[in-house]
Amino acid sequence: MNPSERIKELVKILNQANHDYYVLDESKITDQEFDKLLRELIVLEEKYPEYVLEDSPTKRVGGEVVSKFNKITHNIPMLSLPNVFNEDEVKEFAERIEKEITNPKYVCEYKIDGLSVSLKYVNGLLVSGATRGDGQVGEDITHNVKTIKSIPLKLNKQIDIEVRGEIYMSKETLKKINEERVLNGDTPLQNVRNAAAGSVRQLDSKIAAKRNLEAWIYHLPNPEDYGIKTHHEALAFMKELGFRTNPNNKLVSNKNEIIEYINEAATKRDDLPYEIDGIVIKLDDLEMQKKMGYTSKYPRWATAYKFPAQEVLTKLTDIIFTVGRTGQITPNAVLDPVIVMGSTISRATLHNEDYVIMKDLKIGDTVSIHKAGDVIPEVVEAKTERRDGSEKPFVMIDKCPICETKLIKKEGQVDYYCPNTNCPARSIEKFIHFASKGAMDIDGLGDEIIEDFYNLNIIKSYTDFFKLFNHKEEIMNLEGYGLKKITNILDSVENAKHSSLDRLLFGLGIEGVGAKTAKIIAEHYPDIRLLYNVSIEDLSNIKDIGPILANNIYNYFQDNENRKLIEELIDLGVNTTYTLNKTKYNEQVTSKKIVITGTLSVASRPFIKELLESFGGVVVESVSKKTDLVLVGENPGSKYEKAKELGIKILDDNEVTKLINELKSEY
Ligand code: IVH
């Protein structure tokens, strides 16, 4: 089969598999088979860019970066719906319709908590995706929409059509993203809606691609163009074309059935994989819709029933301050324990002084609590009407609650810090972090045990974790520490010694180095001692490492105390090499500084760069004594001369082709 035909075939198989999985929720091929075919397609497309198809699934991985969001004017305005909040108001809506229309039918749908999108297809191919904006003019988010796997890039028919629906993030995806953000020291995303909206408002589509967004399609603005007479037919028609329509949509015949639908949805809501914030009720017959018409703002033929807000009231009994491992001071709400969506809440972070002032919280206030994005407890507001004068104002502290050092506030920042690096609270948090799941993962060493060991002078340095066996007797004499417990701790410490370098780098708490950055560093420098000799420039050349971070990492490894610590850890048998992703190791590339000059025939420069980086190579711009390898293509520049002069290893075009093909086969 010639390459063009094979590309067509692969695109067809992969798109069908995507549709089966993301739209129909059924898999016919395994993930491994899918990945294998996708890799074959990537390689073929790279070799034959002239055959790349518009609907190729490789367009979904992101990569397109726009410099700004262009405006898109909606041919038909994107309206939102009027809200109703209880059964009576739902009935009134139906009665208003029944006054003008005999025996109307309604389609009830879930109101998906996300953001609406308008999608345009020409000749069956996706040409644009736009946000609602102000309803008249939205923003062009086509580059991000293409990364959403449940949105077809090509329809089953070659027609021109516009459809509308909701882009959203599943509860599970938000949970995973937030777990990672917390590990990295980033603030968690507030809720699924903000998370989805924030993801499509990214200029770089790689970010949206990573956010795992999904979509349900629920509206056809021009049904008459396709001879469609009812909304339920429009839904079926869109499904036929390959769009993902929600299986819970239901055609009902009267207001009692609407109420039944609402009640059933309310009971199913918590078990759904995505958030819904209500029910949308639409008159089914399109002629009748026209007859009902519009108010100045909304259609009169549809309404949105909003579920009551899941907020619970409780008392804010105190605001206490905690000290993080970086010294950051956080005010926390102490609450009378209440159950919110199945779990007991007695604490909630109040982030910083400005946040408490903005919310106007006073100690003793009745406050409403909810769980943002179903995960993080949040104080929504103070019920100021319930105040009786006994409430006490919030006062920000000026001394560390633990070591009493005067707090500092860096210019332009909202947070206060305890500057004392020996502050016990900071040290305890530091050690808790070192032993935590995302770092060295020392099972059995919970927060309280670490605090005990710190107070007993058993753990005063990272190295002390690996000397715990010296304290076995002492620990066994403590109340609550039996042989089983201490054996378990010592076993975990022994296991932790074999952790991959990225975990150690994360655990050491270098400023700004989260789990993800630690992995990137370890991929580039798979042995910790390599970091003793890197320059700020080397580090800044790594994708995802900015100048501030590069500076922090550099300073950390230049500090003699830190080097002493690392050498001691090595002496104690702690692994300091990167042991993950061994397969992505290549002797010529991993941790090497590589310069590319001239035009290489094997592939485009961005592709080669990406490939080298995925093997831990650092692609730099200029040749210096520190350069390890120079790839030379046709018409090389002065870099080639300089490399020769400095005696640096050079690969010519043929050798580069060989190397790249070798890397590709392992990719
Ligand atoms: S229909 C003219 N159906 O809720 C009809 N909207 O205030 C327009 N939404 O802006 C919308 N799920 O973002 C419709 N099944 C659904 C929906 C839905 C969520 C959102 C949409 C709209 C807002 C209505």
Boltz pocket constraint, residues with backbone or C-beta under 6 A from the ligand:
constraints:
  - pocket:
      binder: B
      contacts: [[A, 79], [A, 80], [A, 81], [A, 82], [A, 109], [A, 110], [A, 111], [A, 112], [A, 113], [A, 114], [A, 115], [A, 116], [A, 165], [A, 166], [A, 218], [A, 219], [A, 280], [A, 299], [A, 302], [A, 304]]
      max_distance: 6.0
